[in-house]
Amino acid sequence: MLKGLSEPFWHKRAVVQEVMAKEAVPGRKKEKAKDWRRTLQQIWSYLAREKGRLWLVLFMVVLSSILGLLGPFLIGRAIDHYIITKENSGLLRLLAGLLAIYILNSGALWLQNYWMIGIAQNTVFSMRTQLFRHLHKLPIPFFDQRQYGEIMSRVINDIENVSSTLNSSVIQIFSSVLTLLGTIGFMLWLSPLLTAVTLVIVPVMFLGMRWITSRTGRLFKEQQRNLGELNGYIEETVSGQRIVKAFSQEERVIAELLAKNDKLKESGFWAQTYSGFIPKLMNVLNNVSFALIAGAGGVLALKGMVTIGTIVIFGEYSRQFTRPLNDLSNQFNTLLSAVAGAERVFEVLDEEEETKDEEGNEDLDDVHGEIEFKDVSFSYEEGGNTVNDISFHASPGETVALVGPTGAGKTTIINLLSRFYDANSGSILVDGREITGIKRKALREHMGFVLQDPFLFEGTIMENIRYGRLDASDEEVREAAKEANAHSFIAKLANGYETMVEQDGSGISQGQKQLLSIARAILANPVILVLDEATSSIDTITEMKIQEALQRLMEGKTSFIIAHRLNTIQKADQILVLKDGGILERGSHEKLLKQKGFYSELYHSQLQREIG
């Protein structure tokens, strides 16, 4: 277990101190305040689309606030004019009016909630849709640098947090402000002196709320951040469960999860603890206010300065005065949590989209598949050197194998060719044209990928193969499956091509998934093909089927093979041996063996391991 996991979390203040320390950086507080204002403006940009219904909600909030203030006033008048004076003639009419007020108030409250829920749902629908669309426009580096679970947390948890807040908090804030202003107005009209007594507690409330909310905002943001990290870790661990069990790492991952869960629990504990002070403080001050009004009102009543009914009205209004403050403080904390979530959503929306094609970029028609790299250099990080001065030429229909140790730059070359990343220097040409002058979509439409770990979507087998070309007919899908040697195993399934594939292809063997992936590529019929050792960890019989299908797939295509097993690339037209980001050797299999260099050493060491 990790150190400190067994300690009671309420004894540890590390999270609170860490968050406070972050905020203590000079100038940071001002920057954050600016971010929060911007986040609220962005939320309003979505709400503004529902202006019509917002005005209706606001009208109902005003109506319910006025009706809520009339109730205590009529009760006080009933005491002064009918109960104390024992004049019952008008009491029934007043009670009937009071009943009508409460019924109307309930109706106004129901309508404002009904309309606000619709506004909130439309708002989060727009936010989630825009976020999902934006994710598909982001460059590959964005996803390479983040856990998928953390991204999912922003799409689901953070937006749902905004939804629940809009459903209740917006109305509550409007209502609380109007009730507060209306209550003060009525109180001043009835008795300025008793109003002054009631307002004595306001400075104490203000100072207490300021002290509390200055801490809760940072802690709620830390809570959302920790939640995202935990979601990312859980998603990663569940996805890699086979590896966890294979290496008997259950205790370690549980310990790491406990550590992350402990951080979330601790930040959540302090956020809720500080925010929980507010209702307690308000209740105490509410009781103090009521006691002050009762005492001062009693003295003034004995002197004939106020009536008993006025004291009763003030007693009720004092509660209505502190209740909006209490509600505002509670909703403020909820709002802080929602803004923290919204800020994480807008951080993704603010991410720059994949660089748009420049004006004048061409489509790629009548492609032959001639590829040339000229002095191409690239680094993922500034100052690094992932690939350096890479130059080679592939004629149409040739097969180029990329060989080398991990980190040599094999995948980087493919990333550059597909423009997932753009080279720092040098030129990459397709049929003699710079790829920077070709539309990305047009370039990728002529490329096909068969990866080492094939990915299948949740849906039918037919739908997964058709992903290669959405307008393909059922017969074309079947023909592609036959060419990929996948038809025989599909036909044996209970529902054939309509068999449902679980998420990520669970329930289908690795070899079968690879055959479906090849069928998908065959259906797409690309001119440029990328193969990332598609036969690793597969039984011999299935490997033979895959190799046969790959030969059909590669026929007439310019193919790039990222090779891990060198016996699979002996027929390649040219082999590029990469090391430390550069091309160390190049040539055919036979030529490289004769050179007795790095490739020859790799090949013979692999051969000896396979024989041994």
C-alpha positions in Angstrom: 0.0 0.0 0.0 1.1 3.6 -0.6 2.3 5.6 2.3 -0.5 7.5 4.1 -3.4 5.6 2.7 -4.5 4.4 6.1 -4.5 7.8 7.7 -7.9 9.4 8.4 -8.4 11.8 5.6 -9.9 14.5 7.8 -6.5 14.7 9.6 -4.7 15.6 6.4 -4.7 19.1 5.1 -2.3 18.7 2.3 -4.9 19.2 -0.4 -6.3 22.4 1.2 -2.8 23.8 1.7 -1.8 22.8 -1.9 -4.8 24.6 -3.4 -4.3 27.6 -1.2 -0.7 27.8 -2.2 -1.6 27.7 -5.9 -3.9 30.6 -5.4 -1.3 32.5 -3.4 0.9 33.1 -6.4 1.1 36.9 -7.0 -1.2 37.9 -9.8 -2.9 34.5 -10.1 -6.1 35.5 -8.3 -6.8 38.3 -10.7 -6.1 35.9 -13.7 -8.5 33.3 -12.3 -11.2 35.9 -11.6 -11.0 37.0 -15.2 -11.3 33.3 -16.3 -14.4 32.9 -14.2 -16.1 35.9 -15.6 -15.2 34.7 -19.1 -16.7 31.2 -18.2 -19.9 32.8 -17.0 -20.1 34.9 -20.2 -19.7 31.7 -22.3 -22.5 30.0 -20.3 -24.7 33.0 -20.9 -23.9 32.8 -24.7 -25.8 29.4 -24.6 -28.6 30.6 -22.3 -29.1 33.7 -24.5 -30.5 31.4 -27.3 -33.5 30.8 -25.0 -34.3 34.5 -24.4 -38.0 34.1 -24.9 -38.5 31.4 -22.3 -36.0 33.1 -20.0 -38.2 36.2 -20.0 -41.2 34.0 -19.1 -39.2 32.4 -16.3 -38.2 35.8 -15.0 -41.8 37.0 -15.1 -42.9 33.9 -13.0 -40.0 34.5 -10.6 -41.1 38.1 -10.1 -44.7 37.0 -9.7 -43.9 34.2 -7.2 -41.7 36.6 -5.2 -44.4 39.2 -4.9 -47.0 36.6 -3.9 -44.5 35.2 -1.4 -44.2 38.6 0.2 -48.0 39.3 0.3 -48.7 36.2 2.4 -47.0 37.4 5.7 -48.3 40.9 5.1 -51.9 39.7 5.0 -51.4 37.5 8.1 -50.1 40.5 10.0 -53.1 42.6 8.9 -55.5 39.8 9.9 -54.0 39.9 13.4 -54.2 43.7 13.8 -57.6 44.2 12.1 -59.6 41.1 12.9 -58.1 38.9 15.6 -57.1 41.5 18.2 -60.2 43.6 17.5 -62.4 40.5 17.3 -63.9 41.8 14.0 -64.6 38.6 12.1 -66.7 40.0 9.3 -63.8 40.4 6.8 -61.6 37.6 8.1 -63.1 35.0 5.8 -62.5 37.2 2.7 -58.9 37.8 3.8 -58.3 34.0 4.4 -59.8 33.3 0.9 -57.5 35.9 -0.6 -54.6 34.3 1.3 -55.5 30.9 -0.1 -55.7 32.3 -3.6 -52.2 33.8 -3.2 -50.7 30.5 -2.1 -52.3 28.6 -5.0 -51.1 31.2 -7.5 -47.7 31.1 -6.0 -47.5 27.3 -6.3 -48.5 27.6 -10.0 -45.9 30.2 -10.7 -43.2 28.1 -9.0 -44.2 25.1 -11.1 -44.2 27.0 -14.4 -40.8 28.6 -13.7 -39.3 25.2 -12.9 -40.9 23.6 -15.9 -39.6 26.2 -18.3 -36.2 26.4 -16.7 -35.6 22.6 -16.9 -36.3 22.9 -20.7 -33.8 25.7 -21.0 -31.2 23.8 -19.0 -31.6 20.7 -21.1 -31.4 22.6 -24.4 -28.3 24.4 -23.1 -26.4 21.3 -22.1 -27.5 19.5 -25.2 -25.9 22.3 -27.3 -22.8 22.3 -25.1 -22.3 18.5 -25.3 -23.0 18.5 -29.1 -20.6 21.3 -29.7 -17.9 19.7 -27.5 -18.3 16.3 -29.2 -18.1 18.0 -32.7 -15.0 20.0 -31.5 -13.3 16.8 -30.3 -13.4 15.4 -33.9 -11.8 18.6 -35.2 -8.9 18.5 -32.7 -5.5 17.3 -33.9 -4.1 13.9 -32.9 -1.5 15.4 -30.4 -4.4 16.6 -28.2 -5.5 12.9 -27.7 -1.9 11.7 -27.4 -1.3 13.9 -24.4 -4.5 13.1 -22.4 -6.2 10.1 -20.9 -9.4 9.2 -22.6 -11.2 8.8 -19.2 -10.3 12.4 -18.3 -11.7 13.6 -21.7 -14.9 11.5 -21.0 -15.2 13.2 -17.6 -15.4 16.6 -19.2 -18.0 15.4 -21.8 -20.2 13.7 -19.2 -19.6 14.6 -15.6 -18.7 18.3 -16.0 -21.5 19.0 -18.4 -24.0 17.1 -16.2 -22.8 19.3 -13.3 -23.7 22.4 -15.3 -27.1 20.9 -16.1 -28.0 20.2 -12.5 -27.0 23.7 -11.6 -29.0 25.4 -14.3 -32.0 23.4 -13.4 -32.2 24.8 -9.9 -29.6 27.5 -9.1 -30.4 30.1 -11.8 -34.1 30.4 -10.7 -33.0 30.3 -7.0 -30.6 33.1 -7.5 -33.2 35.3 -9.3 -35.8 34.5 -6.8 -33.5 35.1 -3.8 -32.4 38.5 -5.1 -36.0 39.7 -5.8 -37.2 38.3 -2.4 -34.4 40.1 -0.6 -35.1 43.4 -2.3 -38.8 43.1 -1.9 -38.5 42.1 1.8 -36.3 45.1 2.6 -38.7 47.4 0.8 -41.7 46.1 2.8 -39.8 46.3 6.0 -38.7 49.9 5.5 -42.3 50.8 4.7 -43.6 49.2 7.9 -41.0 50.2 10.4 -37.6 51.7 9.6 -36.5 51.2 13.2 -37.2 47.4 13.2 -35.6 47.2 9.8 -32.4 48.7 11.2 -32.5 46.1 14.0 -32.9 43.3 11.4 -30.0 44.6 9.3 -27.6 44.5 12.2 -26.7 40.9 11.3 -25.9 41.7 7.7 -22.2 42.6 8.2 -21.7 39.4 10.1 -23.3 37.4 7.4 -21.3 39.1 4.7 -17.9 38.6 6.4 -18.8 34.9 7.2 -19.9 34.2 3.6 -16.8 35.9 2.2 -14.5 33.9 4.4 -16.2 30.6 3.4 -16.7 31.2 -0.3 -13.1 32.4 -0.8 -12.1 28.8 0.1 -14.9 26.7 -1.5 -14.3 28.0 -5.0 -10.8 26.7 -5.2 -11.7 23.5 -3.5 -14.6 22.7 -5.8 -12.3 23.3 -8.8 -9.7 20.9 -7.2 -12.5 18.4 -6.7 -13.5 18.4 -10.4 -9.8 18.1 -11.4 -9.4 15.1 -9.1 -12.6 13.5 -10.4 -11.3 13.8 -14.0 -8.0 12.2 -13.0 -9.8 9.3 -11.2 -12.1 8.7 -14.2 -9.1 8.7 -16.5 -7.3 6.1 -14.3 -10.3 3.9 -14.0 -10.9 3.9 -17.7 -7.3 3.1 -18.4 -7.2 0.3 -15.8 -10.4 -1.3 -17.0 -9.3 -1.1 -20.6 -6.0 -2.8 -19.7 -7.4 -5.3 -17.3 -5.9 -8.3 -19.2 -2.4 -6.7 -18.7 -3.1 -6.0 -15.1 -4.0 -9.6 -14.4 -1.3 -11.0 -16.6 1.4 -9.2 -14.6 -0.4 -9.7 -11.2 -0.6 -6.0 -10.6 -4.0 -5.9 -9.0 -2.7 -4.8 -5.6 -0.6 -2.0 -7.1 -3.4 -0.6 -9.3 -5.8 -0.8 -6.3 -3.3 1.1 -4.2 -2.9 3.8 -6.9 -6.7 4.1 -7.2 -7.0 4.4 -3.5 -4.4 7.2 -3.6 -6.3 9.1 -6.3 -9.7 8.3 -4.7 -8.3 9.6 -1.4 -7.3 12.9 -3.1 -10.8 13.2 -4.5 -12.4 12.3 -1.1 -10.2 14.8 0.7 -10.8 17.7 -1.7 -14.5 16.9 -1.7 -14.6 16.6 2.1 -13.1 20.1 2.6 -15.2 21.6 -0.2 -18.4 20.3 1.4 -17.2 21.1 4.9 -16.5 24.7 4.2 -19.7 25.1 2.2 -21.6 23.3 4.9 -20.7 26.2 7.3 -23.0 28.5 5.4 -26.4 27.1 6.4 -25.2 26.6 10.0 -24.1 30.2 10.1 -27.3 31.4 8.6 -29.5 29.4 11.0 -27.7 30.9 14.0 -27.9 34.4 12.6 -31.6 33.8 11.7 -32.4 32.9 15.3 -30.4 35.9 16.6 -32.3 38.2 14.2 -35.6 36.7 15.3 -34.7 37.2 19.0 -33.6 40.8 18.3 -36.9 41.6 16.5 -39.0 39.9 19.2 -37.2 41.9 22.0 -37.1 45.3 20.2 -40.6 44.8 18.8 -41.9 44.0 22.3 -40.4 47.2 23.6 -41.8 49.3 20.7 -45.2 47.7 21.0 -45.4 48.6 24.7 -44.6 52.2 23.7 -47.3 52.0 21.0 -44.8 52.6 18.2 -45.7 49.3 16.4 -48.6 46.9 16.4 -48.5 43.2 17.3 -49.3 42.4 13.6 -46.3 44.4 12.5 -44.0 42.4 14.9 -45.5 39.1 13.4 -44.9 40.4 9.9 -41.3 41.4 10.8 -40.7 38.0 12.4 -41.7 36.3 9.2 -39.9 38.8 7.0 -36.7 38.3 9.1 -36.8 34.7 8.1 -37.5 35.7 4.5 -34.6 38.1 4.7 -32.1 35.5 5.9 -33.5 32.7 3.8 -32.6 34.4 0.4 -29.1 35.1 1.8 -28.8 31.5 2.9 -30.1 30.3 -0.5 -27.8 32.7 -2.3 -24.8 31.4 -0.4 -25.7 27.8 -1.0 -26.4 28.4 -4.6 -23.2 30.3 -4.9 -21.3 27.2 -3.8 -23.2 25.1 -6.3 -22.6 27.7 -8.9 -18.9 27.6 -8.1 -18.9 23.9 -8.7 -20.7 24.2 -12.0 -18.5 27.0 -13.2 -15.5 24.8 -12.3 -17.0 22.1 -14.5 -17.9 24.5 -17.3 -14.4 25.9 -17.2 -13.0 22.4 -17.9 -15.4 22.1 -20.8 -14.5 25.4 -22.3 -10.8 24.6 -21.9 -11.4 21.8 -24.5 -13.5 24.1 -26.7 -10.8 26.7 -26.6 -8.2 24.1 -27.8 -7.1 25.0 -31.3 -8.6 22.8 -34.0 -6.4 20.9 -36.4 -4.8 23.5 -38.6 -7.2 24.3 -41.4 -6.3 23.7 -45.0 -4.9 26.8 -46.5 -6.9 28.5 -49.3 -5.9 26.9 -52.5 -5.2 23.5 -51.1 -6.1 20.9 -53.7 -8.1 17.7 -53.7 -6.2 14.5 -54.5 -7.7 13.0 -57.7 -6.3 10.2 -59.9 -3.7 9.2 -57.3 -0.9 6.9 -58.3 0.8 6.5 -54.9 4.3 7.9 -55.5 5.7 9.0 -52.2 8.9 11.0 -51.5 10.4 12.3 -48.3 13.1 15.1 -48.8 15.3 16.0 -45.8 12.3 15.7 -43.4 13.0 16.5 -39.7 10.5 16.5 -36.9 10.3 16.6 -33.1 7.3 16.2 -30.8 9.0 18.5 -28.3 10.9 21.7 -28.8 14.6 21.0 -28.8 14.1 17.3 -29.4 15.1 15.2 -32.4 12.6 12.4 -33.2 13.4 12.1 -36.9 16.2 13.9 -38.7 16.9 14.4 -42.4 14.8 11.5 -43.6 14.9 11.0 -47.4 13.5 8.2 -49.5 11.4 7.5 -52.5 8.6 5.0 -53.0 7.3 4.3 -56.5 3.6 3.5 -57.1 2.8 0.0 -56.0 6.0 -0.5 -54.0 6.2 -2.0 -50.5 8.4 -0.1 -48.0 9.2 -1.7 -44.7 10.2 0.5 -41.7 12.5 -1.4 -39.3 14.2 -0.3 -36.1 14.2 -0.3 -32.3 11.5 1.4 -30.3 11.7 5.1 -30.6 13.6 5.0 -33.9 10.9 7.0 -35.7 8.9 4.4 -37.5 5.4 5.5 -36.3 6.5 9.2 -36.6 7.1 8.8 -40.4 3.6 7.4 -40.8 2.2 10.3 -38.6 3.9 12.8 -40.9 2.7 11.1 -44.1 -0.9 11.1 -42.9 -0.5 14.7 -41.6 -1.4 13.8 -38.0 1.6 15.9 -37.4 3.4 18.4 -39.8 7.1 18.2 -40.4 9.3 20.9 -38.9 11.4 21.0 -42.0 11.8 19.3 -45.4 9.2 18.2 -47.9 6.8 15.2 -48.2 5.4 14.7 -51.8 2.5 12.6 -53.0 2.6 12.2 -56.8 5.0 15.1 -56.9 2.7 17.4 -54.9 3.6 18.8 -51.4 1.2 17.3 -48.9 0.9 20.7 -47.2 -0.8 21.8 -50.4 -3.3 18.9 -50.3 -6.5 18.9 -48.3 -6.1 16.7 -45.3 -9.4 15.0 -45.9 -8.5 14.3 -49.5 -5.1 12.9 -48.5 -6.5 10.5 -45.8 -9.4 9.3 -48.1 -6.7 7.7 -50.2 -4.9 6.1 -47.2 -5.8 2.8 -45.4 -4.6 1.6 -42.0 -4.4 -2.0 -40.6 -3.0 -1.6 -37.1 -1.4 -4.0 -34.7 -4.4 -3.6 -32.3 -7.5 -3.5 -34.5 -10.4 -1.5 -33.2 -14.1 -2.5 -33.7 -17.0 -0.3 -32.9 -20.2 -1.5 -31.1 -22.6 -2.6 -33.8 -23.0 -5.4 -36.3 -20.1 -7.0 -38.2 -21.7 -5.6 -41.4 -21.5 -2.1 -40.0 -17.9 -2.5 -38.8 -16.7 -3.6 -42.3 -18.8 -0.9 -44.0 -17.0 1.7 -41.9 -14.3 1.6 -44.6 -16.8 2.9 -47.2 -20.2 3.9 -45.9 -21.9 3.8 -49.3 -20.9 0.2 -50.0 -23.7 -2.3 -50.6 -24.2 -5.5 -48.6 -22.8 -7.5 -51.4 -19.7 -5.4 -51.6 -19.2 -5.9 -47.9 -19.4 -9.6 -48.3 -17.0 -9.6 -51.2 -14.5 -7.6 -49.1 -14.9 -10.2 -46.3 -14.3 -13.0 -48.7 -11.1 -11.4 -50.0 -10.0 -10.9 -46.4 -10.6 -14.6 -45.5 -13.2 -13.4 -42.9 -16.3 -14.7 -44.6 -15.9 -18.3 -43.4 -15.9 -17.5 -39.7 -18.6 -14.8 -40.1 -20.9 -17.4 -41.8 -20.6 -19.7 -38.8 -21.9 -17.1 -36.4 -25.5 -17.4 -35.3 -26.6 -14.1 -37.0 -23.8 -14.0 -39.6 -23.1 -10.4 -40.8 -25.8 -9.1 -38.4 -24.0 -10.4 -35.4 -23.6 -7.7 -32.8 -20.0 -6.8 -31.8 -19.5 -5.6 -28.3 -17.7 -2.4 -27.6 -14.0 -2.7 -28.8 -14.8 -6.1 -30.2 -14.9 -8.1 -27.0 -16.2 -11.6 -27.7 -14.2 -11.9 -31.0 -10.7 -13.3 -31.1 -7.7 -11.1 -32.0 -7.2 -12.9 -35.3 -10.9 -12.5 -36.3 -10.8 -8.8 -35.4 -7.7 -8.4 -37.6 -9.5 -10.1 -40.5 -12.4 -7.8 -40.1 -10.0 -4.8 -40.0 -8.4 -6.0 -43.3 -11.9 -6.5 -44.8 -12.6 -2.9 -43.9 -9.4 -1.7 -45.6 -10.2 -3.8 -48.7 -13.6 -2.2 -48.9 -12.0 1.3 -48.6 -9.6 0.4 -51.5 -6.9 3.0 -50.6 -4.0 3.8 -52.9 -1.6 4.2 -49.9 -1.6 1.5 -47.3 -0.1 1.4 -43.8 0.4 -1.9 -42.0 1.5 -2.0 -38.4 2.6 -5.6 -37.9 -0.8 -7.2 -38.2 0.1 -10.8 -37.3 1.7 -10.4 -33.9 0.3 -12.6 -31.1 -1.8 -14.7 -33.5 -1.8 -18.4 -34.1 -0.1 -19.9 -37.1 -3.2 -20.9 -39.1 -4.8 -17.5 -38.6 -1.5 -15.8 -39.4 -1.5 -17.6 -42.7 -5.0 -16.4 -43.5 -4.0 -12.8 -42.5 -0.8 -12.9 -44.6 -2.8 -14.2 -47.6 -5.4 -11.5 -47.1 -2.7 -8.8 -46.8 -1.1 -9.9 -50.0 -4.4 -9.3 -51.8 -4.9 -6.0 -50.0 -1.4 -4.7 -50.9 -1.6 -5.7 -54.6 -1.2 -2.5 -56.7 -0.9 -0.3 -53.6 2.0 1.7 -52.2 2.4 0.0 -48.9 4.3 1.0 -45.7 4.9 -1.8 -43.2 6.0 -1.0 -39.7 7.8 -4.3 -39.1 8.6 -5.9 -35.8 9.0 -9.5 -37.1 11.6 -9.3 -39.9 10.6 -12.6 -41.5 7.3 -10.9 -42.7 9.0 -8.3 -44.8 11.4 -10.4 -46.9 9.5 -9.5 -50.1 9.5 -5.8 -49.5 10.8 -3.7 -52.4 12.9 -1.6 -50.0 13.6 -1.8 -46.3 14.5 1.4 -44.3 16.5 0.6 -41.2 15.9 3.4 -38.7 18.0 4.2 -35.6 18.1 7.3 -33.4 15.7 9.2 -35.8 17.8 8.6 -39.0 18.0 6.1 -41.8 20.9 3.8 -40.9 20.6 1.3 -43.8 18.4 0.8 -46.8 17.8 -1.8 -49.4 16.2 -5.1 -50.1 16.2 -8.0 -47.6 19.0 -9.9 -49.5 21.1 -6.7 -50.0 20.9 -5.8 -46.3 21.9 -9.3 -45.2 24.9 -9.2 -47.5 26.0 -5.9 -45.9 26.2 -7.7 -42.5 25.2 -4.5 -40.7 22.6 -3.6 -38.1 19.7 -5.2 -40.0 21.6 -8.5 -40.5 22.3 -8.6 -36.7 18.6 -7.9 -35.9 17.4 -10.6 -38.4 19.8 -13.3 -37.2 19.1 -12.6 -33.5 15.4 -12.9 -34.2 15.9 -16.1 -36.2 17.9 -17.7 -33.3 15.2 -16.8 -30.8 12.5 -18.3 -32.9 14.6 -21.5 -33.5 15.6 -21.7 -29.9 
